[in-house]
Amino acid sequence: MKKPTRHRRVNVLLCLLLCISVAIIAVLLIQVQVLKIGDSGLFFRVINGNIITLRYTHSMYGVPVTERLRVENGRLELFHVITSDAALEYFGIEGKDENNVKNSLKEFTIPAESVGRHMLSVQGHEILLSDIRTKGQKIHISIIKQPLVSYYKDSIWR
């Protein structure tokens, strides 16, 4: 058998280094969707199609309200509100069926001192929003895109 020449070994090594460099750059460029809750660093990785549920008590009517949102391309698509007829009328929503509302949001806020006991459900986790620490008067809930590497780094420190 013929021994590989020095030139051939250098070419193989350069090809290997090029492949590793491309893989590292690809990982650094991959963006993931993250649901960020408040200023406290609470976040969840989400993908298109994930359902997020917000439950609270309507301040005027005292009835339970459930808002269902679907993650779609960096936005929260409000598609279903479940509550009493009077509260639906107050919101200007006709019908009780799924898809009774269509609203696209990048973020929304809940007053930090809310009396409605807002509960957010995401990926099997129940988060009572009044327990979230915030710098201001409102708790911001938003979809952000961040590099995969940054997401994992933040996950480690969480």
N, C-alpha and C positions, 0 to 999 in steps of 0.2 A: 504494500500500500504506500501511496505517496503521501508525504507529510504536507499539511497545509503550509503554504508559503506565508511569510510575514505580511505581505500585501493582502492576501486573502483574509487573514485573521483581523487585520485593521478594518477591512471592509465589513466584516461580520460584526465587529464591535461597534462601528459607526452606525450600522443598520439597527442594532439593538438599542443603542442610545437614542436614535431618532424615534424608534417606536415607543420607548419609555417616555420621552419628552412629549410626544403627541398625546399619549394617554394621560399624562399629568395635566397638560393644558386643557384637554377635554373635560377632565374632572373639575378643574377650576372654573370652567365656563358653564357647567350645568347649573341651571336655575331651578329651584323648587318653590312651590307655593306654600306659604305659612300663614296660619291664622294667628294673629297677634292679639292678645287680650291685655289691655291696660299697659301701664308703665312698668309693671313688676317683672317683666321678662317671661310671662306665661305665654307659651306658644305651642302650636301643634302643626305638624306637616299635614297638608291636605292635598287631595288630588281632585281633578274634575269629577263631578258626580257625587262627592261626599255631601251628606245632608247634615246641616247644623240646625239645631232647634233652640229657639228662645221662648221661654215660658215666663209669664208674669201675671199679676193681677191688674186689671184695667182700673185706673185711678178714679174714673168717674162712675163706672157701673159696678165696680167691685166683683167682676166676673173674671174667670181665668181666660187667658189669651195664649195661644200657641202660634208662633210664627215659624214656618219651615223655610230654610234657605238652602240652595244648592250651590256648591262651588263650581264655577265655570270660568275658565280662562282668566284668572286673577280677579274675579268679581264674585260677589254674593248675589245670587238671583233669588229674591223673595218670590215664592210661588204658591204658598198656601197659608192662609190665616184661619185658625179655628177658634171660634168664640161664640157668644150669644148673638142672636139676630140684632139686638139693639146696638151692641158694640160694632158688629159688622157694618151696620148702617152708619154709625158714627165715623168709621174709617172710610166710608164711601165704597164699600165692597159689596157686590151683588153675588149671591150664591154662596154655598158652603162647600162645594166640591173642590177637590184638588185643582190647582191652577186657577183659583178664583181671584188671584192677583198676580201682577207681573211688574216687578220693580228690580232694577239692577243697581247694586251698591258696591262701591269700592270699600266703604267703611260706614260704620254707624256708631253713635254714642249713646250711653245710658247715664243719667245723672247718678253721681256717686252716692248721693243720699236718697236714692229712690225708695219709695214706700211700696213698690210693686213686687219686691222680692224676685228680681230678675234672675232666672236660672238659665245658663247656657249649656247645652249638651253637644259635645263633639267627640266622636270616636269612643263612645262609651264612658266618657268623663262628664260628670255633672259639676259645673262651676257656679257657685253662688256669687253673682257679681258684686254684691255688697261686701264680700270678703276680699276683693281685689284692692290693693293699695294703689293710689293714684296721686299724682302731683297736683292735679287740678280738681275741678268740680265735676268732671265727666270721665267716664271710662270709655276709652276708644277701643273698638273691635274692628280689625281690618285684615284684609288679605294683602300680604306683601310677597314679593319674589326676592329670594336671596340665593347666593351661590350655595351649592350643596356643601362645600367645605365649611363655609361660615355656619350653616345650619348645624352640622355635626359638632363644630367647635362650641357653639352656644349650648347644644344639648349636653355636652360634657360638663360645662360650668353650671348648669341648672340644678 
